[in-house]
Amino acid sequence: MVSFAQHHAILVILIILVGLILLIVRKPKLFFSLIGLGLLLAGLVYLIMSVSGPGSEQKKKLIQEEEEQSDVDR
């Protein structure tokens, strides 16, 4: 089943662009506040993912080493 947005992608993009242009013209303070909030959230997600990535890899490595050590002890 195809949704309206998938079937009429160009129309949806044009509606979004017109909405953004109207938001810029009528309420620029709100527009830039939303853009700033979006960038802040994107930055936080990036920071969390970049910090947690090496930690999870280290954890996997430690678990693998522990399993190898327990296999040797048997």
CHARMM internal coordinates of N, CA and C (Angstrom, degrees):
IC EDIT
DIST 1 N 1 CA 1.4574
DIST 1 CA 1 C 1.5316
ANGL 1 N 1 CA 1 C 109.07
DIST 1 C 2 N 1.3059
ANGL 1 CA 1 C 2 N 116.82
DIHE 1 N 1 CA 1 C 2 N 128.57
DIST 2 N 2 CA 1.4513
ANGL 1 C 2 N 2 CA 122.57
DIHE 1 CA 1 C 2 N 2 CA -176.62
DIST 2 CA 2 C 1.5275
ANGL 2 N 2 CA 2 C 108.84
DIHE 1 C 2 N 2 CA 2 C -99.91
DIST 2 C 3 N 1.3364
ANGL 2 CA 2 C 3 N 115.20
DIHE 2 N 2 CA 2 C 3 N 130.29
DIST 3 N 3 CA 1.4605
ANGL 2 C 3 N 3 CA 118.43
DIHE 2 CA 2 C 3 N 3 CA 179.26
DIST 3 CA 3 C 1.5346
ANGL 3 N 3 CA 3 C 110.46
DIHE 2 C 3 N 3 CA 3 C -79.94
DIST 3 C 4 N 1.3300
ANGL 3 CA 3 C 4 N 114.86
DIHE 3 N 3 CA 3 C 4 N 167.88
DIST 4 N 4 CA 1.4657
ANGL 3 C 4 N 4 CA 120.18
DIHE 3 CA 3 C 4 N 4 CA 179.62
DIST 4 CA 4 C 1.5255
ANGL 4 N 4 CA 4 C 110.85
DIHE 3 C 4 N 4 CA 4 C -60.83
DIST 4 C 5 N 1.3405
ANGL 4 CA 4 C 5 N 116.32
DIHE 4 N 4 CA 4 C 5 N -41.65
DIST 5 N 5 CA 1.4595
ANGL 4 C 5 N 5 CA 120.55
DIHE 4 CA 4 C 5 N 5 CA -177.47
DIST 5 CA 5 C 1.5262
ANGL 5 N 5 CA 5 C 111.30
DIHE 4 C 5 N 5 CA 5 C -65.49
DIST 5 C 6 N 1.3279
ANGL 5 CA 5 C 6 N 117.42
DIHE 5 N 5 CA 5 C 6 N -36.37
DIST 6 N 6 CA 1.4521
ANGL 5 C 6 N 6 CA 119.88
DIHE 5 CA 5 C 6 N 6 CA 178.81
DIST 6 CA 6 C 1.5265
ANGL 6 N 6 CA 6 C 111.31
DIHE 5 C 6 N 6 CA 6 C -72.64
DIST 6 C 7 N 1.3035
ANGL 6 CA 6 C 7 N 116.07
DIHE 6 N 6 CA 6 C 7 N -36.21
DIST 7 N 7 CA 1.4609
ANGL 6 C 7 N 7 CA 120.00
DIHE 6 CA 6 C 7 N 7 CA -176.61
DIST 7 CA 7 C 1.5358
ANGL 7 N 7 CA 7 C 111.57
DIHE 6 C 7 N 7 CA 7 C -77.32
DIST 7 C 8 N 1.3167
ANGL 7 CA 7 C 8 N 117.88
DIHE 7 N 7 CA 7 C 8 N -33.76
DIST 8 N 8 CA 1.4677
ANGL 7 C 8 N 8 CA 122.88
DIHE 7 CA 7 C 8 N 8 CA -178.08
DIST 8 CA 8 C 1.5277
ANGL 8 N 8 CA 8 C 110.36
DIHE 7 C 8 N 8 CA 8 C -120.58
DIST 8 C 9 N 1.3142
ANGL 8 CA 8 C 9 N 117.36
DIHE 8 N 8 CA 8 C 9 N 58.26
DIST 9 N 9 CA 1.4635
ANGL 8 C 9 N 9 CA 122.09
DIHE 8 CA 8 C 9 N 9 CA -174.81
DIST 9 CA 9 C 1.5323
ANGL 9 N 9 CA 9 C 112.19
DIHE 8 C 9 N 9 CA 9 C -61.71
DIST 9 C 10 N 1.3024
ANGL 9 CA 9 C 10 N 118.13
DIHE 9 N 9 CA 9 C 10 N -42.20
DIST 10 N 10 CA 1.4712
ANGL 9 C 10 N 10 CA 121.26
DIHE 9 CA 9 C 10 N 10 CA -177.98
DIST 10 CA 10 C 1.5248
ANGL 10 N 10 CA 10 C 109.95
DIHE 9 C 10 N 10 CA 10 C -65.08
DIST 10 C 11 N 1.3193
ANGL 10 CA 10 C 11 N 117.64
DIHE 10 N 10 CA 10 C 11 N -41.99
DIST 11 N 11 CA 1.4582
ANGL 10 C 11 N 11 CA 121.34
DIHE 10 CA 10 C 11 N 11 CA 178.62
DIST 11 CA 11 C 1.5307
ANGL 11 N 11 CA 11 C 111.10
DIHE 10 C 11 N 11 CA 11 C -62.80
DIST 11 C 12 N 1.3082
ANGL 11 CA 11 C 12 N 117.04
DIHE 11 N 11 CA 11 C 12 N -41.79
DIST 12 N 12 CA 1.4705
ANGL 11 C 12 N 12 CA 121.02
DIHE 11 CA 11 C 12 N 12 CA 179.46
DIST 12 CA 12 C 1.5269
ANGL 12 N 12 CA 12 C 110.20
DIHE 11 C 12 N 12 CA 12 C -64.89
DIST 12 C 13 N 1.3272
ANGL 12 CA 12 C 13 N 117.25
DIHE 12 N 12 CA 12 C 13 N -42.34
DIST 13 N 13 CA 1.4705
ANGL 12 C 13 N 13 CA 120.95
DIHE 12 CA 12 C 13 N 13 CA 178.34
DIST 13 CA 13 C 1.5231
ANGL 13 N 13 CA 13 C 110.30
DIHE 12 C 13 N 13 CA 13 C -62.90
DIST 13 C 14 N 1.3243
ANGL 13 CA 13 C 14 N 117.74
DIHE 13 N 13 CA 13 C 14 N -42.22
DIST 14 N 14 CA 1.4675
ANGL 13 C 14 N 14 CA 120.45
DIHE 13 CA 13 C 14 N 14 CA 178.72
DIST 14 CA 14 C 1.5264
ANGL 14 N 14 CA 14 C 111.67
DIHE 13 C 14 N 14 CA 14 C -64.56
DIST 14 C 15 N 1.3281
ANGL 14 CA 14 C 15 N 117.49
DIHE 14 N 14 CA 14 C 15 N -40.95
DIST 15 N 15 CA 1.4690
ANGL 14 C 15 N 15 CA 120.44
DIHE 14 CA 14 C 15 N 15 CA 178.37
DIST 15 CA 15 C 1.5222
ANGL 15 N 15 CA 15 C 110.49
DIHE 14 C 15 N 15 CA 15 C -62.97
DIST 15 C 16 N 1.3284
ANGL 15 CA 15 C 16 N 117.12
DIHE 15 N 15 CA 15 C 16 N -42.00
DIST 16 N 16 CA 1.4641
ANGL 15 C 16 N 16 CA 120.73
DIHE 15 CA 15 C 16 N 16 CA 178.83
DIST 16 CA 16 C 1.5256
ANGL 16 N 16 CA 16 C 110.72
DIHE 15 C 16 N 16 CA 16 C -64.87
DIST 16 C 17 N 1.3401
ANGL 16 CA 16 C 17 N 117.14
DIHE 16 N 16 CA 16 C 17 N -43.19
DIST 17 N 17 CA 1.4651
ANGL 16 C 17 N 17 CA 120.23
DIHE 16 CA 16 C 17 N 17 CA 179.08
DIST 17 CA 17 C 1.5307
ANGL 17 N 17 CA 17 C 111.72
DIHE 16 C 17 N 17 CA 17 C -63.18
DIST 17 C 18 N 1.3282
ANGL 17 CA 17 C 18 N 117.24
DIHE 17 N 17 CA 17 C 18 N -42.76
DIST 18 N 18 CA 1.4702
ANGL 17 C 18 N 18 CA 120.27
DIHE 17 CA 17 C 18 N 18 CA 177.83
DIST 18 CA 18 C 1.5198
ANGL 18 N 18 CA 18 C 110.29
DIHE 17 C 18 N 18 CA 18 C -63.01
DIST 18 C 19 N 1.3313
ANGL 18 CA 18 C 19 N 116.79
DIHE 18 N 18 CA 18 C 19 N -41.27
DIST 19 N 19 CA 1.4641
ANGL 18 C 19 N 19 CA 120.69
DIHE 18 CA 18 C 19 N 19 CA 177.66
DIST 19 CA 19 C 1.5193
ANGL 19 N 19 CA 19 C 112.07
DIHE 18 C 19 N 19 CA 19 C -62.27
DIST 19 C 20 N 1.3370
ANGL 19 CA 19 C 20 N 116.91
DIHE 19 N 19 CA 19 C 20 N -41.57
DIST 20 N 20 CA 1.4609
ANGL 19 C 20 N 20 CA 120.26
DIHE 19 CA 19 C 20 N 20 CA 178.09
DIST 20 CA 20 C 1.5231
ANGL 20 N 20 CA 20 C 111.80
DIHE 19 C 20 N 20 CA 20 C -66.41
DIST 20 C 21 N 1.3242
ANGL 20 CA 20 C 21 N 116.36
DIHE 20 N 20 CA 20 C 21 N -40.72
DIST 21 N 21 CA 1.4729
ANGL 20 C 21 N 21 CA 119.67
DIHE 20 CA 20 C 21 N 21 CA 178.50
DIST 21 CA 21 C 1.5299
ANGL 21 N 21 CA 21 C 110.29
DIHE 20 C 21 N 21 CA 21 C -63.47
DIST 21 C 22 N 1.3317
ANGL 21 CA 21 C 22 N 116.80
DIHE 21 N 21 CA 21 C 22 N -43.21
DIST 22 N 22 CA 1.4699
ANGL 21 C 22 N 22 CA 119.70
DIHE 21 CA 21 C 22 N 22 CA 177.58
DIST 22 CA 22 C 1.5202
ANGL 22 N 22 CA 22 C 111.24
DIHE 21 C 22 N 22 CA 22 C -62.83
DIST 22 C 23 N 1.3389
ANGL 22 CA 22 C 23 N 116.70
DIHE 22 N 22 CA 22 C 23 N -38.85
DIST 23 N 23 CA 1.4575
ANGL 22 C 23 N 23 CA 120.36
DIHE 22 CA 22 C 23 N 23 CA 179.22
DIST 23 CA 23 C 1.5245
ANGL 23 N 23 CA 23 C 110.71
DIHE 22 C 23 N 23 CA 23 C -66.30
DIST 23 C 24 N 1.3424
ANGL 23 CA 23 C 24 N 116.97
DIHE 23 N 23 CA 23 C 24 N -38.42
DIST 24 N 24 CA 1.4641
ANGL 23 C 24 N 24 CA 120.35
DIHE 23 CA 23 C 24 N 24 CA 178.24
DIST 24 CA 24 C 1.5335
ANGL 24 N 24 CA 24 C 110.19
DIHE 23 C 24 N 24 CA 24 C -64.78
DIST 24 C 25 N 1.3324
ANGL 24 CA 24 C 25 N 116.57
DIHE 24 N 24 CA 24 C 25 N -43.72
DIST 25 N 25 CA 1.4614
ANGL 24 C 25 N 25 CA 120.84
DIHE 24 CA 24 C 25 N 25 CA -175.74
DIST 25 CA 25 C 1.5296
ANGL 25 N 25 CA 25 C 111.76
DIHE 24 C 25 N 25 CA 25 C -72.36
DIST 25 C 26 N 1.3322
ANGL 25 CA 25 C 26 N 117.20
DIHE 25 N 25 CA 25 C 26 N -45.07
DIST 26 N 26 CA 1.4622
ANGL 25 C 26 N 26 CA 120.07
DIHE 25 CA 25 C 26 N 26 CA -173.54
DIST 26 CA 26 C 1.5215
ANGL 26 N 26 CA 26 C 113.81
DIHE 25 C 26 N 26 CA 26 C -84.15
DIST 26 C 27 N 1.3351
ANGL 26 CA 26 C 27 N 117.38
DIHE 26 N 26 CA 26 C 27 N -38.39
DIST 27 N 27 CA 1.4631
ANGL 26 C 27 N 27 CA 120.30
DIHE 26 CA 26 C 27 N 27 CA -177.64
DIST 27 CA 27 C 1.5305
ANGL 27 N 27 CA 27 C 109.63
DIHE 26 C 27 N 27 CA 27 C -138.81
DIST 27 C 28 N 1.3264
ANGL 27 CA 27 C 28 N 116.63
DIHE 27 N 27 CA 27 C 28 N 75.31
DIST 28 N 28 CA 1.4697
ANGL 27 C 28 N 28 CA 119.13
DIHE 27 CA 27 C 28 N 28 CA -176.87
DIST 28 CA 28 C 1.5323
ANGL 28 N 28 CA 28 C 112.71
DIHE 27 C 28 N 28 CA 28 C -65.35
DIST 28 C 29 N 1.3383
ANGL 28 CA 28 C 29 N 117.06
DIHE 28 N 28 CA 28 C 29 N -33.19
DIST 29 N 29 CA 1.4618
ANGL 28 C 29 N 29 CA 119.72
DIHE 28 CA 28 C 29 N 29 CA -179.67
DIST 29 CA 29 C 1.5313
ANGL 29 N 29 CA 29 C 110.14
DIHE 28 C 29 N 29 CA 29 C -63.66
DIST 29 C 30 N 1.3163
ANGL 29 CA 29 C 30 N 117.82
DIHE 29 N 29 CA 29 C 30 N -43.25
DIST 30 N 30 CA 1.4568
ANGL 29 C 30 N 30 CA 122.22
DIHE 29 CA 29 C 30 N 30 CA 177.89
DIST 30 CA 30 C 1.5290
ANGL 30 N 30 CA 30 C 110.62
DIHE 29 C 30 N 30 CA 30 C -65.07
DIST 30 C 31 N 1.3232
ANGL 30 CA 30 C 31 N 116.55
DIHE 30 N 30 CA 30 C 31 N -42.17
DIST 31 N 31 CA 1.4641
ANGL 30 C 31 N 31 CA 120.90
DIHE 30 CA 30 C 31 N 31 CA 179.93
DIST 31 CA 31 C 1.5211
ANGL 31 N 31 CA 31 C 111.08
DIHE 30 C 31 N 31 CA 31 C -60.02
DIST 31 C 32 N 1.3196
ANGL 31 CA 31 C 32 N 116.79
DIHE 31 N 31 CA 31 C 32 N -49.59
DIST 32 N 32 CA 1.4625
ANGL 31 C 32 N 32 CA 119.28
DIHE 31 CA 31 C 32 N 32 CA -177.88
DIST 32 CA 32 C 1.5254
ANGL 32 N 32 CA 32 C 111.44
DIHE 31 C 32 N 32 CA 32 C -71.00
DIST 32 C 33 N 1.3145
ANGL 32 CA 32 C 33 N 117.32
DIHE 32 N 32 CA 32 C 33 N -29.31
DIST 33 N 33 CA 1.4667
ANGL 32 C 33 N 33 CA 119.79
DIHE 32 CA 32 C 33 N 33 CA 174.32
DIST 33 CA 33 C 1.5243
ANGL 33 N 33 CA 33 C 110.23
DIHE 32 C 33 N 33 CA 33 C -65.30
DIST 33 C 34 N 1.3249
ANGL 33 CA 33 C 34 N 117.36
DIHE 33 N 33 CA 33 C 34 N -43.00
DIST 34 N 34 CA 1.4642
ANGL 33 C 34 N 34 CA 120.72
DIHE 33 CA 33 C 34 N 34 CA 178.21
DIST 34 CA 34 C 1.5264
ANGL 34 N 34 CA 34 C 111.57
DIHE 33 C 34 N 34 CA 34 C -65.84
DIST 34 C 35 N 1.3271
ANGL 34 CA 34 C 35 N 116.33
DIHE 34 N 34 CA 34 C 35 N -40.37
DIST 35 N 35 CA 1.4667
ANGL 34 C 35 N 35 CA 120.04
DIHE 34 CA 34 C 35 N 35 CA 177.21
DIST 35 CA 35 C 1.5228
ANGL 35 N 35 CA 35 C 109.82
DIHE 34 C 35 N 35 CA 35 C -62.93
DIST 35 C 36 N 1.3224
ANGL 35 CA 35 C 36 N 117.33
DIHE 35 N 35 CA 35 C 36 N -44.16
DIST 36 N 36 CA 1.4692
ANGL 35 C 36 N 36 CA 121.21
DIHE 35 CA 35 C 36 N 36 CA 178.31
DIST 36 CA 36 C 1.5173
ANGL 36 N 36 CA 36 C 112.31
DIHE 35 C 36 N 36 CA 36 C -62.40
DIST 36 C 37 N 1.3272
ANGL 36 CA 36 C 37 N 116.60
DIHE 36 N 36 CA 36 C 37 N -42.56
DIST 37 N 37 CA 1.4562
ANGL 36 C 37 N 37 CA 120.68
DIHE 36 CA 36 C 37 N 37 CA 178.66
DIST 37 CA 37 C 1.5359
ANGL 37 N 37 CA 37 C 110.46
DIHE 36 C 37 N 37 CA 37 C -64.06
DIST 37 C 38 N 1.3124
ANGL 37 CA 37 C 38 N 116.85
DIHE 37 N 37 CA 37 C 38 N -42.15
DIST 38 N 38 CA 1.4638
ANGL 37 C 38 N 38 CA 120.54
DIHE 37 CA 37 C 38 N 38 CA 177.61
DIST 38 CA 38 C 1.5211
ANGL 38 N 38 CA 38 C 112.27
DIHE 37 C 38 N 38 CA 38 C -62.32
DIST 38 C 39 N 1.3335
ANGL 38 CA 38 C 39 N 116.68
DIHE 38 N 38 CA 38 C 39 N -42.36
DIST 39 N 39 CA 1.4604
ANGL 38 C 39 N 39 CA 120.17
DIHE 38 CA 38 C 39 N 39 CA 178.43
DIST 39 CA 39 C 1.5251
ANGL 39 N 39 CA 39 C 111.49
DIHE 38 C 39 N 39 CA 39 C -66.55
DIST 39 C 40 N 1.3324
ANGL 39 CA 39 C 40 N 116.59
DIHE 39 N 39 CA 39 C 40 N -38.60
DIST 40 N 40 CA 1.4610
ANGL 39 C 40 N 40 CA 120.66
DIHE 39 CA 39 C 40 N 40 CA 177.82
DIST 40 CA 40 C 1.5306
ANGL 40 N 40 CA 40 C 110.93
DIHE 39 C 40 N 40 CA 40 C -63.16
DIST 40 C 41 N 1.3219
ANGL 40 CA 40 C 41 N 116.85
DIHE 40 N 40 CA 40 C 41 N -45.54
DIST 41 N 41 CA 1.4604
ANGL 40 C 41 N 41 CA 120.47
DIHE 40 CA 40 C 41 N 41 CA 179.06
DIST 41 CA 41 C 1.5324
ANGL 41 N 41 CA 41 C 111.31
DIHE 40 C 41 N 41 CA 41 C -64.97
DIST 41 C 42 N 1.3157
ANGL 41 CA 41 C 42 N 116.78
DIHE 41 N 41 CA 41 C 42 N -40.60
DIST 42 N 42 CA 1.4651
ANGL 41 C 42 N 42 CA 120.25
DIHE 41 CA 41 C 42 N 42 CA 178.27
DIST 42 CA 42 C 1.5300
ANGL 42 N 42 CA 42 C 110.33
DIHE 41 C 42 N 42 CA 42 C -63.69
DIST 42 C 43 N 1.3233
ANGL 42 CA 42 C 43 N 116.88
DIHE 42 N 42 CA 42 C 43 N -39.71
DIST 43 N 43 CA 1.4634
ANGL 42 C 43 N 43 CA 120.70
DIHE 42 CA 42 C 43 N 43 CA 177.24
DIST 43 CA 43 C 1.5230
ANGL 43 N 43 CA 43 C 112.21
DIHE 42 C 43 N 43 CA 43 C -64.56
DIST 43 C 44 N 1.3321
ANGL 43 CA 43 C 44 N 116.63
DIHE 43 N 43 CA 43 C 44 N -40.75
DIST 44 N 44 CA 1.4632
ANGL 43 C 44 N 44 CA 119.78
DIHE 43 CA 43 C 44 N 44 CA 178.55
DIST 44 CA 44 C 1.5256
ANGL 44 N 44 CA 44 C 111.14
DIHE 43 C 44 N 44 CA 44 C -65.09
DIST 44 C 45 N 1.3188
ANGL 44 CA 44 C 45 N 117.37
DIHE 44 N 44 CA 44 C 45 N -42.44
DIST 45 N 45 CA 1.4700
ANGL 44 C 45 N 45 CA 120.57
DIHE 44 CA 44 C 45 N 45 CA 178.22
DIST 45 CA 45 C 1.5234
ANGL 45 N 45 CA 45 C 110.05
DIHE 44 C 45 N 45 CA 45 C -62.59
DIST 45 C 46 N 1.3194
ANGL 45 CA 45 C 46 N 117.36
DIHE 45 N 45 CA 45 C 46 N -42.72
DIST 46 N 46 CA 1.4590
ANGL 45 C 46 N 46 CA 121.20
DIHE 45 CA 45 C 46 N 46 CA 178.52
DIST 46 CA 46 C 1.5254
ANGL 46 N 46 CA 46 C 110.68
DIHE 45 C 46 N 46 CA 46 C -62.26
DIST 46 C 47 N 1.3244
ANGL 46 CA 46 C 47 N 117.04
DIHE 46 N 46 CA 46 C 47 N -44.34
DIST 47 N 47 CA 1.4619
ANGL 46 C 47 N 47 CA 121.55
DIHE 46 CA 46 C 47 N 47 CA -179.98
DIST 47 CA 47 C 1.5299
ANGL 47 N 47 CA 47 C 110.63
DIHE 46 C 47 N 47 CA 47 C -62.21
DIST 47 C 48 N 1.3139
ANGL 47 CA 47 C 48 N 116.85
DIHE 47 N 47 CA 47 C 48 N -46.21
DIST 48 N 48 CA 1.4633
ANGL 47 C 48 N 48 CA 120.45
DIHE 47 CA 47 C 48 N 48 CA -179.53
DIST 48 CA 48 C 1.5264
ANGL 48 N 48 CA 48 C 110.74
DIHE 47 C 48 N 48 CA 48 C -62.21
DIST 48 C 49 N 1.3253
ANGL 48 CA 48 C 49 N 116.55
DIHE 48 N 48 CA 48 C 49 N -43.03
DIST 49 N 49 CA 1.4661
ANGL 48 C 49 N 49 CA 119.52
DIHE 48 CA 48 C 49 N 49 CA -178.93
DIST 49 CA 49 C 1.5295
ANGL 49 N 49 CA 49 C 111.80
DIHE 48 C 49 N 49 CA 49 C -69.19
DIST 49 C 50 N 1.3132
ANGL 49 CA 49 C 50 N 117.39
DIHE 49 N 49 CA 49 C 50 N -36.51
DIST 50 N 50 CA 1.4649
ANGL 49 C 50 N 50 CA 119.13
DIHE 49 CA 49 C 50 N 50 CA -179.44
DIST 50 CA 50 C 1.5237
ANGL 50 N 50 CA 50 C 111.32
DIHE 49 C 50 N 50 CA 50 C -72.67
DIST 50 C 51 N 1.3297
ANGL 50 CA 50 C 51 N 117.89
DIHE 50 N 50 CA 50 C 51 N -30.53
DIST 51 N 51 CA 1.4571
ANGL 50 C 51 N 51 CA 120.95
DIHE 50 CA 50 C 51 N 51 CA 178.69
DIST 51 CA 51 C 1.5279
ANGL 51 N 51 CA 51 C 110.47
DIHE 50 C 51 N 51 CA 51 C -78.11
DIST 51 C 52 N 1.3259
ANGL 51 CA 51 C 52 N 117.42
DIHE 51 N 51 CA 51 C 52 N -39.44
DIST 52 N 52 CA 1.4652
ANGL 51 C 52 N 52 CA 120.05
DIHE 51 CA 51 C 52 N 52 CA -175.86
DIST 52 CA 52 C 1.5182
ANGL 52 N 52 CA 52 C 112.78
DIHE 51 C 52 N 52 CA 52 C -78.44
DIST 52 C 53 N 1.3156
ANGL 52 CA 52 C 53 N 118.33
DIHE 52 N 52 CA 52 C 53 N -22.15
DIST 53 N 53 CA 1.4604
ANGL 52 C 53 N 53 CA 121.23
DIHE 52 CA 52 C 53 N 53 CA -178.43
DIST 53 CA 53 C 1.5198
ANGL 53 N 53 CA 53 C 113.36
DIHE 52 C 53 N 53 CA 53 C -59.18
DIST 53 C 54 N 1.3242
ANGL 53 CA 53 C 54 N 119.17
DIHE 53 N 53 CA 53 C 54 N -56.12
DIST 54 N 54 CA 1.4694
ANGL 53 C 54 N 54 CA 119.72
DIHE 53 CA 53 C 54 N 54 CA 179.93
DIST 54 CA 54 C 1.5309
ANGL 54 N 54 CA 54 C 112.37
DIHE 53 C 54 N 54 CA 54 C -63.09
DIST 54 C 55 N 1.3181
ANGL 54 CA 54 C 55 N 117.60
DIHE 54 N 54 CA 54 C 55 N -33.46
DIST 55 N 55 CA 1.4635
ANGL 54 C 55 N 55 CA 120.52
DIHE 54 CA 54 C 55 N 55 CA 179.83
DIST 55 CA 55 C 1.5142
ANGL 55 N 55 CA 55 C 111.97
DIHE 54 C 55 N 55 CA 55 C -65.73
DIST 55 C 56 N 1.3231
ANGL 55 CA 55 C 56 N 116.70
DIHE 55 N 55 CA 55 C 56 N -41.51
DIST 56 N 56 CA 1.4717
ANGL 55 C 56 N 56 CA 119.28
DIHE 55 CA 55 C 56 N 56 CA 179.88
DIST 56 CA 56 C 1.5248
ANGL 56 N 56 CA 56 C 110.48
DIHE 55 C 56 N 56 CA 56 C -69.75
DIST 56 C 57 N 1.3288
ANGL 56 CA 56 C 57 N 117.32
DIHE 56 N 56 CA 56 C 57 N -35.10
DIST 57 N 57 CA 1.4648
ANGL 56 C 57 N 57 CA 119.87
DIHE 56 CA 56 C 57 N 57 CA 177.13
DIST 57 CA 57 C 1.5285
ANGL 57 N 57 CA 57 C 110.52
DIHE 56 C 57 N 57 CA 57 C -65.87
DIST 57 C 58 N 1.3219
ANGL 57 CA 57 C 58 N 116.32
DIHE 57 N 57 CA 57 C 58 N -40.00
DIST 58 N 58 CA 1.4576
ANGL 57 C 58 N 58 CA 120.48
DIHE 57 CA 57 C 58 N 58 CA 177.96
DIST 58 CA 58 C 1.5236
ANGL 58 N 58 CA 58 C 110.71
DIHE 57 C 58 N 58 CA 58 C -64.08
DIST 58 C 59 N 1.3283
ANGL 58 CA 58 C 59 N 116.46
DIHE 58 N 58 CA 58 C 59 N -40.65
DIST 59 N 59 CA 1.4596
ANGL 58 C 59 N 59 CA 121.01
DIHE 58 CA 58 C 59 N 59 CA 179.18
DIST 59 CA 59 C 1.5260
ANGL 59 N 59 CA 59 C 110.49
DIHE 58 C 59 N 59 CA 59 C -63.36
DIST 59 C 60 N 1.3266
ANGL 59 CA 59 C 60 N 117.65
DIHE 59 N 59 CA 59 C 60 N -44.21
DIST 60 N 60 CA 1.4655
ANGL 59 C 60 N 60 CA 120.81
DIHE 59 CA 59 C 60 N 60 CA 177.84
DIST 60 CA 60 C 1.5252
ANGL 60 N 60 CA 60 C 110.84
DIHE 59 C 60 N 60 CA 60 C -60.68
DIST 60 C 61 N 1.3266
ANGL 60 CA 60 C 61 N 116.61
DIHE 60 N 60 CA 60 C 61 N -41.54
DIST 61 N 61 CA 1.4532
ANGL 60 C 61 N 61 CA 121.23
DIHE 60 CA 60 C 61 N 61 CA -179.75
DIST 61 CA 61 C 1.5225
ANGL 61 N 61 CA 61 C 110.41
DIHE 60 C 61 N 61 CA 61 C -64.12
DIST 61 C 62 N 1.3395
ANGL 61 CA 61 C 62 N 117.65
DIHE 61 N 61 CA 61 C 62 N -43.23
DIST 62 N 62 CA 1.4604
ANGL 61 C 62 N 62 CA 120.89
DIHE 61 CA 61 C 62 N 62 CA 178.85
DIST 62 CA 62 C 1.5275
ANGL 62 N 62 CA 62 C 111.56
DIHE 61 C 62 N 62 CA 62 C -64.26
DIST 62 C 63 N 1.3320
ANGL 62 CA 62 C 63 N 117.23
DIHE 62 N 62 CA 62 C 63 N -40.89
DIST 63 N 63 CA 1.4659
ANGL 62 C 63 N 63 CA 120.73
DIHE 62 CA 62 C 63 N 63 CA 178.66
DIST 63 CA 63 C 1.5180
ANGL 63 N 63 CA 63 C 109.95
DIHE 62 C 63 N 63 CA 63 C -63.93
DIST 63 C 64 N 1.3235
ANGL 63 CA 63 C 64 N 117.38
DIHE 63 N 63 CA 63 C 64 N -42.22
DIST 64 N 64 CA 1.4578
ANGL 63 C 64 N 64 CA 121.22
DIHE 63 CA 63 C 64 N 64 CA 179.39
DIST 64 CA 64 C 1.5297
ANGL 64 N 64 CA 64 C 110.45
DIHE 63 C 64 N 64 CA 64 C -63.90
DIST 64 C 65 N 1.3306
ANGL 64 CA 64 C 65 N 117.63
DIHE 64 N 64 CA 64 C 65 N -42.98
DIST 65 N 65 CA 1.4660
ANGL 64 C 65 N 65 CA 120.90
DIHE 64 CA 64 C 65 N 65 CA 178.90
DIST 65 CA 65 C 1.5232
ANGL 65 N 65 CA 65 C 110.76
DIHE 64 C 65 N 65 CA 65 C -64.39
DIST 65 C 66 N 1.3283
ANGL 65 CA 65 C 66 N 116.72
DIHE 65 N 65 CA 65 C 66 N -38.37
DIST 66 N 66 CA 1.4535
ANGL 65 C 66 N 66 CA 120.75
DIHE 65 CA 65 C 66 N 66 CA 179.31
DIST 66 CA 66 C 1.5287
ANGL 66 N 66 CA 66 C 110.91
DIHE 65 C 66 N 66 CA 66 C -66.01
DIST 66 C 67 N 1.3347
ANGL 66 CA 66 C 67 N 116.83
DIHE 66 N 66 CA 66 C 67 N -40.03
DIST 67 N 67 CA 1.4629
ANGL 66 C 67 N 67 CA 120.39
DIHE 66 CA 66 C 67 N 67 CA 177.46
DIST 67 CA 67 C 1.5261
ANGL 67 N 67 CA 67 C 110.87
DIHE 66 C 67 N 67 CA 67 C -65.42
DIST 67 C 68 N 1.3221
ANGL 67 CA 67 C 68 N 117.53
DIHE 67 N 67 CA 67 C 68 N -40.24
DIST 68 N 68 CA 1.4494
ANGL 67 C 68 N 68 CA 121.00
DIHE 67 CA 67 C 68 N 68 CA 177.98
DIST 68 CA 68 C 1.5224
ANGL 68 N 68 CA 68 C 110.82
DIHE 67 C 68 N 68 CA 68 C -64.65
DIST 68 C 69 N 1.3187
ANGL 68 CA 68 C 69 N 117.02
DIHE 68 N 68 CA 68 C 69 N -39.80
DIST 69 N 69 CA 1.4550
ANGL 68 C 69 N 69 CA 122.05
DIHE 68 CA 68 C 69 N 69 CA 179.25
DIST 69 CA 69 C 1.5255
ANGL 69 N 69 CA 69 C 110.65
DIHE 68 C 69 N 69 CA 69 C -65.81
DIST 69 C 70 N 1.3467
ANGL 69 CA 69 C 70 N 117.13
DIHE 69 N 69 CA 69 C 70 N -41.21
DIST 70 N 70 CA 1.4607
ANGL 69 C 70 N 70 CA 119.46
DIHE 69 CA 69 C 70 N 70 CA 179.84
DIST 70 CA 70 C 1.5350
ANGL 70 N 70 CA 70 C 110.81
DIHE 69 C 70 N 70 CA 70 C -69.42
DIST 70 C 71 N 1.3393
ANGL 70 CA 70 C 71 N 118.33
DIHE 70 N 70 CA 70 C 71 N -30.33
DIST 71 N 71 CA 1.4611
ANGL 70 C 71 N 71 CA 121.46
DIHE 70 CA 70 C 71 N 71 CA 176.05
DIST 71 CA 71 C 1.5239
ANGL 71 N 71 CA 71 C 110.98
DIHE 70 C 71 N 71 CA 71 C -68.05
DIST 71 C 72 N 1.3299
ANGL 71 CA 71 C 72 N 116.37
DIHE 71 N 71 CA 71 C 72 N -36.23
DIST 72 N 72 CA 1.4651
ANGL 71 C 72 N 72 CA 121.33
DIHE 71 CA 71 C 72 N 72 CA 179.91
DIST 72 CA 72 C 1.5298
ANGL 72 N 72 CA 72 C 109.94
DIHE 71 C 72 N 72 CA 72 C -69.69
DIST 72 C 73 N 1.3304
ANGL 72 CA 72 C 73 N 117.08
DIHE 72 N 72 CA 72 C 73 N -37.09
DIST 73 N 73 CA 1.4655
ANGL 72 C 73 N 73 CA 121.37
DIHE 72 CA 72 C 73 N 73 CA -178.16
DIST 73 CA 73 C 1.5187
ANGL 73 N 73 CA 73 C 112.54
DIHE 72 C 73 N 73 CA 73 C -69.22
DIST 73 C 74 N 1.3068
ANGL 73 CA 73 C 74 N 119.29
DIHE 73 N 73 CA 73 C 74 N -21.59
DIST 74 N 74 CA 1.4769
ANGL 73 C 74 N 74 CA 121.97
DIHE 73 CA 73 C 74 N 74 CA -176.78
DIST 74 CA 74 C 1.4819
ANGL 74 N 74 CA 74 C 111.76
DIHE 73 C 74 N 74 CA 74 C -73.77
END
COOR INIT
IC SEED 1 N 1 CA 1 C
IC BUILD
